[in-house]
Amino acid sequence: MTVGIDDIAIYIPRLFVDARDFAKARGMDPDKLQRGLGISQMAMVDTNQDPACMAANACLKIMQKNDLSPNEVGRLYVATESSLDESKAMNSYVIGMLEQVYGDDSFGHCGGIECKFACVSGSYALYDNSNWIRAGEAEGKSAIVVVSDIAKYDLGSSGEYTQGAGAVAMLVNDRPRLLEFDPKVTATSIKNEYDFYRPFGKETPIVHGQYSNLLYLLQVKKALMLYKEKALSSGLIKLKAGETILDYIDFLNMHLPYSNMGKKAMAYLLRHEWRKLPRWKKVIEKIGMEEPVPKDPRGTIESVLADSEFMTKDHEFTKKFTKTEEFQEAYDSKLASSLIASQMIGNLYTASLYLGFRSTLEFEFQKGTDLEEKRFGFGSYGSGSSAMVFSGVIKPTYKEIVRDMNLESEIGNRVKLSLEEYEEIHENKRGLKENFLKSKKEFVLVDVKNTPESSGERRYVYNS
């Protein structure tokens, strides 16, 4: 059965911090920050916004855009790692908000849960709902999968440079106009790790940066190898001599904790895939050095990171590799357009992969690229840790969706925060009603109860 993404909508808060101002205030070289991480602006939530209302706003956009009634939606899943409650699922908050617009109990039939597995949970939610449709239980209805997060790190930490906020809603059904998923090739890799996590009661995560970055690469590579096995055994892709599986992926979308991490991930995967091919010899000649190998090639991640000589040489090798014509050609044609939105918005955790997909669609269309029948590969990663690799093909009807995409107009007029204002929001020094912006035609948070019998109850309204 055909299953895929029929449409996609975004909601991005209009407040932002300029990365150059941010770098200067933290004593960093703004150019170095922008080159190293690929960040220019970071979206920030207002005092009366949270992940639930962002998710509801993205859902409302996709429903209104497609003139959907609640009866046409059979499932609504929210994937997030910015959970508001240890028991009550975020999709119930979202349904409550949507029913302010569509009427009481209008979504009463709609199943769904909140999904959590760091940044990969949105991909699991897509997979779960795709299989619900494949099983024939949808009975013509669509599913909405929403990914919504606030990426927040401690003041003064290295992660503070990779913040952001937003939500992406995807309409999934058996008549997709945008992208059809390739069946029976989705691959996963999972392992119990503590590379990035947020204990109960802690607002910001504990991050082991280098460890997490390397684990991301290793887990996605493992999932890619399994995807390759499935794609070849199913006959979806047939490799010829000297070819790699990535030659058959026209566009690559990677998880983007910051935009340049996508570039690093692509370089890592290409090195792995090209290493045994004739083209690698030419690349090595251009680089002018052999690819370094750690002292203990089968060692742990800790042993690799502790191998300072290898790490230095590997960094040098990667830098030279990314400057080769061969890499640049692959990067420009497969990945670069997916990074543009991330540079403008920042880290969205679960939503970063799908904002990248949305970015590719808009900016490749603007370039005049014909996307019909092009295969998109997705490299999803969530700390803790799991990776998922899957793919899909763009449908001939994609233009009716993509031609109206305009990131800047969809976000609206953005307002730059001063560093003092940013820190007030970050440290929760402004009250719920001390919001910076006046909201219109969107859901906002208006109350969080603190009485013993109702502690934590949240109330939202739709400002028409």
Secondary structure, DSSP 4 states (H G I P E B T S, - for coil): ---EEEEEEEE--SEEEEHHHHHHHTT--HHHHHHHH--SEEEE--TT--HHHHHHHHHHHHHHHTT--GGGEEEEEEE-SS-S-SSS-HHHHHHHHHHHHH-TTTTTT-B--EE-SGGGHHHHHHHHHHHHHHTT-STT-EEEEEEEEEE---TTSGGGGG-EEEEEEEEEESS-SSEEEPTT--EEEE----SEE--TT-SS-EE-HHHHHHHHHHHHHHHHHHHHHHHHHTTS--PPTT--GGGG-SEEEE--SSHHHHHHHHHHHHHHHHTTSHHHHHHHHHHTSPPP--SSTTS-HHHHHH-HHHHHHHHHHHHHHTTSHHHHHHHHHHTGGGGHHHHHH---GGGHHHHHHHHHHHHHHHTT---TTPEEEEEEEETTTEEEEEEEEE-GGGHHHHTT--HHHHH-S-EEPPHHHHHHHHTT-S-TT--SS---SEEEEEEE--STTTTT-EEEEEE-
